[in-house]
Amino acid sequence: MIEKLEYAKRLYSLKLRQPLPSFKRYIYDDLLNSSAKLTAIYGSRGVGKTTILMQIIKDSEFKESQKLYMYS
């Protein structure tokens, strides 16, 4: 299990290094300033779910050890 978590952490850090568009969707500020402990984003393929999530992760004030990105 530890190996899988370490692998996921490496993939996550690679994903964070990818360039993101400067354009922010209308819901960006609401998600970034949300006090919710858990947020789910769903929708069709290719609409920008991962992009907005990565923008929020990069711009949030949390430490890297406090961030968790999961998808299925």
C-alpha positions in Angstrom: 0.0 0.0 0.0 2.8 2.4 0.8 4.4 1.8 -2.6 1.1 2.7 -4.3 0.8 5.9 -2.3 4.4 6.9 -3.2 3.7 6.2 -6.8 0.6 8.3 -6.7 2.5 11.1 -5.0 5.1 11.0 -7.9 2.4 11.1 -10.5 0.7 14.0 -8.7 3.9 16.0 -8.6 4.5 15.4 -12.3 0.9 16.6 -13.0 1.5 19.8 -11.0 4.5 20.7 -13.1 2.5 20.7 -16.4 1.6 24.1 -17.7 -2.0 25.2 -17.1 -4.0 27.7 -19.1 -4.3 31.2 -17.5 -8.1 31.2 -18.2 -10.2 30.5 -15.1 -13.7 29.1 -15.3 -16.6 31.0 -13.7 -16.7 28.6 -10.7 -13.0 28.9 -9.9 -13.3 31.5 -7.2 -16.2 29.7 -5.5 -14.2 26.5 -5.4 -11.0 28.1 -4.2 -12.7 30.0 -1.4 -15.0 27.1 -0.3 -14.9 26.0 3.3 -16.1 22.5 2.3 -14.0 19.7 3.5 -14.7 17.6 0.4 -15.6 18.8 -3.1 -16.7 16.6 -6.0 -16.5 17.8 -9.6 -18.2 15.7 -12.2 -19.1 16.1 -15.9 -18.4 14.9 -19.4 -15.0 14.1 -20.7 -12.9 17.0 -21.9 -14.8 19.8 -20.2 -11.9 20.9 -17.9 -12.5 19.1 -14.6 -8.9 18.2 -14.1 -7.7 21.5 -15.3 -9.7 23.5 -12.8 -8.8 21.1 -10.0 -5.1 21.5 -10.8 -5.4 25.3 -10.9 -7.1 25.3 -7.5 -4.5 22.9 -6.0 -1.7 25.2 -7.3 -3.3 28.4 -6.0 -4.5 27.1 -2.6 -2.7 28.1 0.6 -2.4 24.5 1.9 0.9 22.8 2.2 1.7 20.1 -0.3 1.3 17.4 2.5 -2.3 18.7 3.1 -3.5 18.3 -0.5 -5.1 15.2 -1.9 -6.2 14.8 -5.5 -8.2 11.7 -6.4 -9.9 10.7 -9.6 -11.6 7.7 -11.1 
